[in-house]
Structures are given as structure tokens and as C-alpha cells.
Amino acid sequence: MPQLITEIKRHLDGRVQRFSCDLLHQDGDVTIIRFHATGTHYASRMHHSDGFFWPGRNYLMYQLFTAGNQVAGYRFDVCKDVRCSPDAVEFTDLLLDVVVSGQGTVEVQDEDEVDAAHAAGQLTPTDLAVIIQTRAILVDEVGSIINEVQGLRRRLTLTPG
């Protein structure tokens, strides 16, 4: 039976979401977890996802899978304060997402939410700089990051399902 780990997503408005996941791999460089979407509102978009969390990076990545274990796409969340422990992965969501479809189309999402949070005073100047810099990294290097993840999957012999 897989070891359980909790994903803790902190929102700028103070909300905290917790997701029970399976721990697939953890070392000092990356923590990889699996979330099963069955029975949740996420089930319409995916069967399950594998989340990749890197301490020191201002983004995380979810690889989304269909029920047939086909890659449905990728979602990158711009974030800060990524912390990984044996029991939990934690981060603060900075709203902006970059989504890559199964066909490879890249789309930046939630820029309107960033603008609204900035207007409401929920983002610091440092947060805004992180969002701008990380957006550029993700748009420019999304293919390289996906290749890195594929290499990790092969090296660790992680199966999609």
C-alpha cells in the first residue's frame, strides 16, 4: 500500500486546501505525489494527476492522466514557499497557471485573478516579480521542464497509473 502524503495549498485570501495523495518519490530535489480524482469535482478533467514539487522553484507541475493512463496535459502553478516533508507538500498559490494541452498547446491562465489580487492588495511587489519572472520561465522553457519530468519518470521507473 502506498504511503499517504498531504498536499497543502495555501491561498492568498487565507483559505487552505488539503488533498490526500500517494507519495511516489521523495528526495532532496523533488517530491512526486499522485492524486486520484475519482469522486471529486476534478474527475471531469482527469482520472488522476502526478504532482512534481521542487523546493526552491516558484512553480510546481501536475501531469494529468485519463482513465486509460494517457497524458491529458500538464498544469503548472506559479507559487512560492514550496516545502516538502515526509508527511506533506505545502505551497502558497500565486494564482497564475500555465496549461499545456495533450496536443502541446500552451495557454497562460488566470491573469485576471492576478490583476484582481493585486488591486485588492493581496500580492506584494515581490510576489508580482515572482509571477512575472516565473511566467516567462514557464512559457519559454515548458518543453524542457516536461522533458525533465519524463526523464525523472524513466529514471525512477514511475508508471502513469
DAJOBEL-V773628 format. One record per pair of residues at least 12 apart in sequence whose C-alpha atoms are under 8 Angstrom apart, sorted by the first residue. I is the first residue (numbers start at 0). J is the second residue. D is the distance in Angstrom with one decimal. If there is no record, write none. Layout:
i-><I/I>
j-><J/J>
d-><D/D>
//
This chain:
i-><1/1/1/2/2/3/3/3/3/3/4/4/4/4/4/4/4/4/4/5/5/5/5/5/5/5/6/6/6/6/6/6/7/7/7/7/8/8/8/8/9/9/9/9/10/10/10/11/11/11/11/11/12/18/19/20/20/20/20/21/21/23/25/28/28/29/29/29/29/30/30/30/30/30/30/31/31/31/31/32/32/32/33/33/33/33/34/34/34/34/35/35/36/45/45/45/45/45/46/46/46/46/47/47/47/47/48/48/48/48/49/49/49/50/52/52/52/53/54/54/54/54/55/55/56/56/57/57/57/57/57/57/57/58/58/58/58/58/58/59/59/59/59/60/60/60/60/61/61/61/62/64/68/68/69/70/71/71/72/72/72/72/72/72/73/73/73/73/74/74/74/74/75/75/75/75/76/76/76/76/76/76/77/77/77/77/77/77/77/77/78/78/78/78/78/78/79/79/79/93/93/93/94/94/94/94/95/95/95/95/95/95/95/95/96/96/97/97/97/105>
j-><21/22/23/21/22/19/20/21/22/86/19/20/21/22/32/85/86/87/88/17/18/19/20/86/87/88/18/19/20/87/88/89/87/88/89/90/89/90/91/92/89/90/91/92/91/92/93/91/92/93/121/122/121/34/34/32/33/34/35/33/34/157/85/53/54/51/52/53/54/50/51/52/53/83/88/49/50/51/52/49/50/51/47/48/49/50/47/48/49/50/47/48/48/63/64/65/66/71/63/64/65/66/63/64/65/66/61/62/63/64/61/62/63/62/81/83/88/81/80/81/82/83/80/81/79/81/77/78/79/80/81/129/133/75/76/77/78/79/133/75/76/77/78/73/74/75/76/73/74/75/74/159/159/160/159/101/100/101/98/99/100/101/102/103/98/99/100/101/96/97/98/99/96/97/98/137/92/93/94/95/96/97/92/93/94/95/96/130/133/134/90/91/92/93/94/130/91/92/93/113/126/130/109/110/112/113/107/108/109/110/112/113/130/134/108/109/134/137/138/138>
d-><5.8/6.6/7.7/5.8/5.5/6.8/5.6/4.7/5.7/7.5/6.1/5.3/5.8/5.7/7.6/7.2/5.0/5.2/7.5/6.4/5.5/4.8/5.9/6.3/4.6/6.4/5.0/6.5/6.9/5.7/4.9/6.0/7.0/6.1/4.6/6.6/6.0/5.5/6.0/6.6/7.6/6.1/4.6/6.0/5.9/5.5/7.6/7.3/7.0/7.3/6.3/7.8/7.3/7.6/7.1/6.1/5.4/4.8/7.2/5.0/6.7/7.7/7.8/6.1/7.0/6.7/5.6/4.8/7.1/8.0/5.9/5.2/6.7/6.9/7.8/6.6/5.5/4.7/6.4/5.5/5.1/6.8/7.0/5.6/4.4/6.2/5.5/5.3/6.4/7.7/4.5/6.8/7.7/6.1/5.7/5.3/7.4/7.2/7.7/5.8/5.0/5.0/6.2/5.5/7.0/7.6/6.0/5.4/4.5/5.8/5.5/5.2/6.7/6.4/7.3/7.7/7.5/7.0/7.8/5.2/5.9/7.0/7.8/6.8/7.7/7.4/5.8/5.0/5.2/7.8/7.5/7.2/6.6/6.4/5.4/4.4/5.2/7.3/7.2/5.6/5.5/6.9/7.3/6.9/5.7/4.4/6.5/5.6/5.1/6.4/6.7/7.4/5.7/5.6/7.8/6.3/6.7/4.8/7.4/5.5/4.5/4.3/7.8/7.8/5.8/5.0/6.5/7.6/6.8/5.9/4.5/6.3/5.5/5.1/6.2/7.9/7.0/7.6/7.2/6.3/4.7/6.7/6.5/5.5/6.6/5.5/6.1/6.5/6.7/7.5/6.5/5.4/4.5/4.8/7.5/8.0/5.3/6.7/7.0/7.6/7.4/7.0/6.5/7.8/6.5/6.1/7.4/6.1/5.2/6.0/7.6/6.6/7.1/7.8/5.1/6.4/7.7/7.2/7.6/7.6>
//
